[in-house]
Amino acid sequence: MEHADLIVIGAGQSGLATAALAPQYGFTRNLLLEAAKEPGGSWPRHYDSLTLFSPARYSSLPGMRFPGDPDRYPRRDEVVNYLRDYARRVPADIRTSTSVASTRHQDGMWSVLAEDGREFTAGAVIAATGDYGTPFTPDVPGREDFGGRVLHAADYRSPGAFAGQRVVVVGGGNSAIQIAAELGTVADTILASRRPIAWAPQRPLGRDLHWWLKRTRLDVAPIRRLLARVPVSVIDDGHYRAALDRYGVERRDMFTRFTDEGVVWADGTKEAADVVLLATGYRLTFPYLHDSGALGADGAPLHRGGIATAVPGFGFVGMEFQRSFSSKTLRGVGRDAGYVLSRLRKG
């Protein structure tokens, strides 16, 4: 059994930011537990061409500037390399290949049990695993009859494997648009979504959208609950919208069911398809917290701003709209981590 001041579960952007800031709040012996073979969270598993919609200057974690031109939009591999470099500087003992099985609080102490049987204890624990480990798959009738492939965006890497095929991409967010645009270069591609695509200009009045969010303080304003209800918008400087037009990627209302050869649209028209690719997001789950007391009966975190309300010494970092519009982003996790750590402060 090993003891620490603080245990952070998850070594993605949220966990790394939390561990980096922890000493400022009295936590000196800190463990960072990561299920994967290296730090970086879900970033190494994202599709090859993924491009951030925030410039490098707004994509940094606490204490380390994102390198290179601050006005460029970094690609996936740049983020992966940045997180690797950041992890080397984090003042914590990072344990990779350590998947957490359960977390319990008893006698004023937290016990974290790994799936391999190792046990760790600490006075405080922060869950920073996010939601990218649980792809959401909508329940559409007839899926079991479909003779093609149904994939999630989590399984997608590059368009080459889909050359010459008929692909229906499901989703209306940034990832769905990026994937559909590049699939359109090699495949007969249709974009299916429940509502028309809501486009947001990437550089209104010549300034990046994130510059405006920071200047207006919409990132941290109390209207965050209202923002959480606003339909997802696709941030674009015109590149992706033009690409969809150029490659003939048509948007259609979501299909109603699968057939053995494809899908059926709302008007009853049938469409043949080889692949249906679901860019339908992820769901927040914490299977290792089922016996912790930190979750409600529905499995959702019981918290206020990331501070657990049902158990002492426990927090969350990296949840969407946890405290602000940017809580789930590279630029926002550090702010939330500092808030949570300040309230779990040791000493």
Steps between C-alpha positions, in 0.01 A plus 500: 500500500627846409393828652489847342364842584294501181403241241397622155327243281573555131812649337337682211490878476282534812703269719833647391382856566371395843823326598707795378311743724464273804818610685373859505216380724706301749499162324863387476479120467275441203411197290362520147338172390453439126350189336685549169867427435588869492358833615289701258150366552294450186708725274723226349186307401324781313485499121819598317387832352328639810562874516428721800244775461692711753834664412818387676495812721173375652601134521751495785500329838619683816867594497591393146424694184394304192805530270519655153290762328238602758242577231510164323250219561695195627448149367451188709865391500610845617266470798625148575862618499412800714333278761797261501736788568267639762479164680879495538479823699211409725611468867316174561563128487325395177398133495402389151331166416311543826127464452291589806239243604342669801523800731369506857504735796525366853642615831588840357717358221452415134597155371554453125525143376659423162378215285830318552445498876725789601353733759569870549377729776474877527323773689354635177411364156415677174336319209633641172417226251252699292254333264701397193522140617128445452381558141128565470311288248139606428239226494369490143256223399626228269868527579529126549378450141754732340750311288762774497722638773394731781793689651538777753725799439717354778590221255572731206858592408528604133294491177715256301322187624166637371602576142221429251247414770161650586521660844238667718654717773263565790542816705488878486805607701858593418627142475215390273572788263877444495459126435228541236706764317805278468300185424342693214837500323499121460147373567136567412413676824175622657475691827196414716401720794190566707502872420665723240866577562546813711809678368697740721767728349848412617632857474215751543618855423850367437553356848486134595180400680701405809640853519143628523404238760791608718442875457128476569559248783233273357736213583442556871173693513204375712306438178688171454184303578327681215795430269473130584154499343603675179516264197850399398654731240774414254786750513627563148689762303324379185742216425282208607179643363669547163646148514157345554370687195807421290479126558123475481442406864126549544343556841174319565272466800586199714383168362225312682630145479753263351431245228717205401655712224500848650266751661150644461453877503204675661317525165522121454781513244754222534874565471763232448804529726814304570584685822311706756746704706363643824654831603250516784719591791566331831331447834647582838536187712701416811485122546774511762286728720193280540581426865650839582188696596600772254234404244125523501262211436517580127879478497546876458754684719359672807697823493498877499762648271698176520493463879321184613200585714428157650849393613800692640838544332387420149485701179454486124687679219439489126122471480313694233351824639636410843545868580518673165466478124865388473514249787569203272769671292877539518459866590237438767607197702775684686258762630263232626785296648613799704147557625457138611845478659443822693198345667667169570812681622726297730636637820 
